[in-house]
Amino acid sequence: MDKNSMNLIVERVLETIAAQSGASPKPAEEKPAEARAEAENPSLVRKPSTGGAVPPPKDAPVFEDITSKQAKAYPTIDNAADFDSVVRMKGKTPARIGVGRSGPRLKTQTLLTLRADHAAARDAVFKDVDEKLLEQLGLFSVKTCCKDKNEFLTRPDLGRAFDNETIEKIKSECKKDIDVQLILSDGLSSTPIEANAAKILPALEEGLKDKGYSVGTNFFVKFGRVACEDAICEALGAKVVCILIGERPGLATAESMSAYIAYKATVGMPESRRTVVSNIHSAGIPAVEAGAYIADVIEMIMNAKASGVELQK
Ligand code: B12
């Protein structure tokens, strides 16, 4: 047991004894809120105040980076009736609970955190996946019919299609008539590929090979929408196609990836034929675990010779 937890238990026992003997418990100022939060979650790093025009409340820590996990885990609600419970609740969700308010408005820190998270989400949408990472992963790269990011965002139909030249390139570079074709794509955010690809690919490939399936040549699709997997599946004659793609980022994380899987996908097929595994990121389904799980899902799909809604029948 660490020192903080030990101190917390000792304090609570002393409070109970004091209450039973009729003595008044220690005044709140003697046990600052930050100390209780740190005891519950030792990863909360307290930094000394750097000062400023408006000093922070007496016992609130000052975080150098208000978007850090530690800062977000720290309640900014004033006079919480049960501070420890708020710390515990915040530890269970990335939602912005226990943040307090200033009159009817958000506190400055909450507003700034929202703006910083929004900026990270925009970066994730507009940034390209690093070419070096694709090289490291041994992936060749093709582009859909979108000529740039703006066209990608405004024309989902073009993000689902390839020109003939690209289809020929895919056919010439990839193994054909395999069981499973894996594809990576930036989709609506590039950060998930950078955060998860190197972890999910080996786990997924190993999982599939262990089950005895042949896996095709992995590659990357720039400006891809989910349904671009259908044209690829048709071109390569794969039994199952699985695209690992960046999800539209929210304000909780910009690192979330999804896997959309389909059995014998064909261009124009209904969306209900896809199975999705979403929320793949460090605070959702971690990438390695997701790789193993998707391999199990693909096994179910191969056995049932069906995906999406048909798989659930
Ligand atoms: C945007 C979005 C939508 C949009 C998609 C339109 C679009 N082009 O953007 C709309 C509002 C239409 C939508 C509808 C639905 N969605 Co939705 N959607 C999302 C969201 C927020 C982001 C998806 C994304 O970024 N895709 C990547 C980009 C690049 O893909 P895209 O090619 O632009 O768009 C395709 C996909 O988004 C896909 N899609 C979107 N939702 C779903 C759901 C399922 C089950 C499938 C198979 C495909 C699918 O359809 C689009 C067209 O091909 C996710 C949340 C998340 N964390 O992923 C939920 C999410 C994927 N959706 C979900 C659900 C349940 C649905 C609906 C079934 C809701 C309903 N009851 O009607 C429908 C099904 C639609 C379908 N295509 O079959 C769930 C899936 C849960 C699961 N694991 O099975 C998620 C994870 C939300 C959630 N947390 O509950 N969705």
Residues whose N, C-alpha, C, O or C-beta is under 5 A from the ligand:
A	BS01	B12	G187 L188 G224 R225 V226 A227 G246 E247 R248 S258 E271 S272 R274 T275 V276 S278 N279
